[in-house]
Amino acid sequence: MKLYSTNNKTYEVSFQEAVFNSLPQDKGLYMPVEIPRLPDDFIENLHQFSLPEIAFRVADNLLQGIIPSGDLKAIIDDAINFPAPVVKLTEDQYVLELFHGPSLAFKDFGARFMSRVMAYFLREGEKELNVLVATSGDTGGAVALGFLGVPNTLVTILYPKGKVSPIQELQLTTNGQNIRAIEIDGTFDDCQALVKQAFVDAELNEKFRLTSANSINISRLIPQTFYYFNAVAQLQREGKKDVVFSVPSGNFGNIGAGLLARKMGLPVKQFIAATNANDTVPTFLNGGIYQPKPSVATISNAMDVGNPSNWARIMDLFQEDQSAITKLVSGYSFNDEQTKDAIAEVYHLYDYVVCPHTAIAYLALNAWQKQHPQQENTGVFLATAHPCKFPDVFSDEIAADIEIPEQVLELEEKPKQADALGTDYASFKAYLLAEEGTSV
């Protein structure tokens, strides 16, 4: 498997190099030179396979022998060891639950797979691996748990002060060992900018072996394709087809993975990019220009991204053809009041509790289906996080109906451990240079 930079298609690297370097020096993103299509008989018979079996076939198809089959199967069986069920609400609406992993968010798929792939490629005696990650909420917790205790690895997580939920912050800041957290007095975009600048800093790259655990890393994107295939497999068992996925979108890695899955042969009728007030992409998809802007804070905080990194990958998949993108991808945005109303609506209609991100995907699916009433389709909106992570969003009635998982109760007993920095890159660089590694 070879990969190129979205900024220079003649620049090719191996999968291993892309995993560890994360970001090309030209500030593009890595994409596969070839995206092999899966055999038709596999796609038509997805219903016969379990999630780990599907994950192995999809990963093996993309990696093309880079990791021997036996080793790859072991990695997947260890990483993808939790379910992702499709739950029926109505005849034409389902919810794909992606919050059954250790950190209670869909990011567990990417973080757990990536950490094990990195550990597989790391050799004894090599320079310590320094993982830098910016988070708007759920990525950090998934990465922390995915890499906790991984030998010869130090993880540094940057998160925006006051802009993650209390449970999200506990997941970031209570781990210790080889995980450290920095509370940045700014936005997620500020955190992401610091990480990106570090990756192209010659001095830091000379001193450290830097890599990213954000969705800019191609090894995060690959496992996120697994649950799209698995969702279609479950719907095949129900006799459903013409699938439409509504995806809560922030940095656009999630929907990017879905589009990658479709490129590999997954039959998907439409993708819906559902955002909060940070509507850079929906504005573009609905006839505007692509104009990144500063992010604004919302109750769906993991989607508070004004300049989504992975949009470059999506443009690349479509060869920069805006008309082709807008034909397959629709965009909708909703404000906080609409999000709260949707949470209440889903609860009272279906006795089902959704997190604010999931509520936005529900709204977007409803909007698309109302605009296409003559089309038969099976709508699936992605539930990206457990609702317990956002206690302040819910009414007392709904909050009382949320079951708190045991791992959350255990977190509340642990002390917060985080350093504080501003948005100045020089200070962040000095912090990295001054801190001694604490890997295990």
Summary of the structure (lengths in Angstrom):
residues: 440
radius of gyration: 20.3
end to end distance: 30.7
largest distance: 62.0
contacts: 1591
relative contact order: 0.15
helix: 45%
strand: 17%
